[in-house]
Amino acid sequence: MPDIEVLRRRAIRIIAATRFPFVDQDDWPDDYTTITNESETGCGIESPWGMVYPSIVVVNGENRVQEVGEVETEVTKAQVAKWRLLSKRTGMGRRTKKFFLYVPEGKEAEAERLLEENQISYAGLRTWAVKHGNLVVTPIKTPDDPKDHR
């Protein structure tokens, strides 16, 4: 099996292609563009500590960030500042910011705890894993729009 960083980059591409928008989604705005940042290139977000390149960025026709998907390989307290920044810089959904966090299977409880304890607004927490050669994404929690819970 490839190393974890190779798997993460592959997961980013697959998640972006199948979930931003969903393959069958019919209400995705025509002016939205999905950008992947598999490395530190593409669509960055300014922060006090320099540019941050989220895994997946969705911008509208005016180049404003509407949604962010972050694909992680680990979950630590050190990531909280980045998650907070990404959440703050996204557009609003119905009730929460359109920030989606994808963590390795088995890390979801720690990720949810960190999101909740640090009051980070998010639209979805998901796990990702490679099983039998396929990327499997499992929705854990969707505080915003029920249609996103898949």
C-alpha positions as CSV (number, residue, x, y, z in Angstrom):
1,M,0.0,0.0,0.0
2,P,1.3,3.5,-0.8
3,D,2.4,5.7,2.1
4,I,-0.2,7.8,4.0
5,E,0.6,11.1,2.1
6,V,0.1,9.4,-1.3
7,L,-3.2,8.0,0.0
8,R,-4.2,11.4,1.3
9,R,-3.6,13.1,-2.1
10,R,-5.6,10.4,-3.8
11,A,-8.4,10.8,-1.3
12,I,-8.5,14.5,-1.9
13,R,-9.0,14.0,-5.6
14,I,-11.7,11.4,-5.2
15,I,-13.6,13.3,-2.5
16,A,-13.5,16.5,-4.5
17,A,-14.7,14.8,-7.6
18,T,-17.6,12.9,-6.0
19,R,-18.7,15.2,-3.1
20,F,-18.1,18.8,-4.2
21,P,-20.7,18.4,-5.7
22,F,-22.2,15.0,-5.1
23,V,-22.3,13.1,-8.4
24,D,-26.1,13.4,-8.4
25,Q,-26.5,16.8,-6.9
26,D,-28.8,19.0,-9.0
27,D,-28.7,22.3,-6.9
28,W,-25.0,23.0,-7.2
29,P,-24.6,26.6,-8.3
30,D,-23.2,27.0,-11.9
31,D,-20.6,29.5,-10.8
32,Y,-19.0,27.2,-8.2
33,T,-15.5,25.9,-8.9
34,T,-13.9,23.1,-6.9
35,I,-10.1,23.3,-6.5
36,T,-7.9,20.7,-4.9
37,N,-4.7,21.5,-3.1
38,E,-2.7,18.3,-2.9
39,S,0.3,20.3,-2.0
40,E,1.0,24.0,-1.2
41,T,-0.2,25.4,-4.5
42,G,-3.5,26.5,-5.9
43,C,-6.1,28.2,-3.7
44,G,-4.6,29.4,-0.4
45,I,-6.2,31.2,2.5
46,E,-4.2,33.9,4.3
47,S,-3.5,33.3,8.0
48,P,-1.4,35.0,10.7
49,W,1.2,32.3,10.2
50,G,1.3,32.4,6.4
51,M,-0.7,30.8,3.6
52,V,-2.8,27.7,4.4
53,Y,-3.8,25.4,1.6
54,P,-7.0,23.5,2.4
55,S,-7.4,20.1,0.7
56,I,-10.5,21.2,-1.1
57,V,-11.7,24.7,-1.8
58,V,-15.0,25.7,-3.5
59,V,-15.1,29.2,-4.8
60,N,-18.0,31.1,-6.4
61,G,-17.8,33.2,-9.5
62,E,-16.4,36.2,-7.6
63,N,-13.6,33.9,-6.2
64,R,-15.0,33.9,-2.7
65,V,-14.6,30.8,-0.6
66,Q,-17.9,29.0,-0.2
67,E,-16.9,25.6,1.1
68,V,-13.8,23.9,2.4
69,G,-13.0,20.2,2.8
70,E,-10.0,19.3,4.8
71,V,-8.6,15.7,4.5
72,E,-6.4,14.8,7.5
73,T,-4.0,11.9,8.1
74,E,-4.0,12.4,11.9
75,V,-6.0,14.3,14.5
76,T,-4.2,16.3,17.1
77,K,-4.8,19.4,19.2
78,A,-2.2,21.2,17.1
79,Q,-4.7,21.2,14.2
80,V,-7.4,23.2,16.0
81,A,-6.1,26.6,15.0
82,K,-6.1,25.6,11.3
83,W,-9.6,24.1,11.5
84,R,-10.9,27.3,13.2
85,L,-9.3,29.4,10.4
86,L,-10.8,27.2,7.7
87,S,-14.2,27.3,9.3
88,K,-14.2,31.1,9.7
89,R,-13.2,31.6,6.1
90,T,-16.0,29.6,4.5
91,G,-19.5,30.6,3.6
92,M,-22.5,29.9,5.7
93,G,-24.8,26.9,5.3
94,R,-28.2,26.8,6.8
95,R,-26.9,26.9,10.4
96,T,-23.2,26.3,10.3
97,K,-20.1,27.2,8.3
98,K,-19.6,25.0,5.2
99,F,-16.4,23.4,6.6
100,F,-16.2,19.6,6.1
101,L,-13.5,17.6,8.0
102,Y,-12.4,14.2,6.8
103,V,-10.3,12.2,9.2
104,P,-8.9,8.6,9.1
105,E,-11.3,6.0,10.3
106,G,-10.9,5.5,14.1
107,K,-10.1,9.2,14.7
108,E,-13.6,10.5,14.5
109,A,-14.3,10.7,18.3
110,E,-11.2,12.7,18.9
111,A,-11.9,15.0,15.9
112,E,-15.5,15.6,17.1
113,R,-14.3,16.3,20.6
114,L,-11.8,18.9,19.4
115,L,-14.3,20.6,17.1
116,E,-17.0,20.8,19.8
117,E,-14.7,21.8,22.7
118,N,-13.2,24.5,20.6
119,Q,-16.6,25.7,19.3
120,I,-15.6,25.3,15.6
121,S,-18.5,25.6,13.3
122,Y,-18.6,22.8,10.8
123,A,-21.1,21.3,8.3
124,G,-19.8,17.7,8.4
125,L,-17.4,15.3,10.0
126,R,-16.5,12.3,7.9
127,T,-14.1,9.4,8.1
128,W,-12.1,8.1,5.2
129,A,-10.4,4.7,4.7
130,V,-9.2,2.5,1.9
131,K,-11.0,-0.9,1.9
132,H,-10.5,-3.5,-0.8
133,G,-8.9,-0.9,-3.0
134,N,-11.7,1.6,-2.7
135,L,-12.0,4.9,-0.9
136,V,-14.8,4.7,1.7
137,V,-16.2,7.9,3.1
138,T,-18.5,7.5,6.1
139,P,-20.6,10.4,7.4
140,I,-20.2,10.8,11.2
141,K,-22.0,14.0,12.0
142,T,-23.8,16.6,9.9
143,P,-24.9,19.6,12.0
144,D,-26.0,21.7,9.0
145,D,-28.0,20.3,6.1
146,P,-29.4,16.7,6.3
147,K,-28.9,16.3,2.5
148,D,-25.1,16.4,3.1
149,H,-25.3,13.4,5.4
150,R,-24.0,10.8,2.9
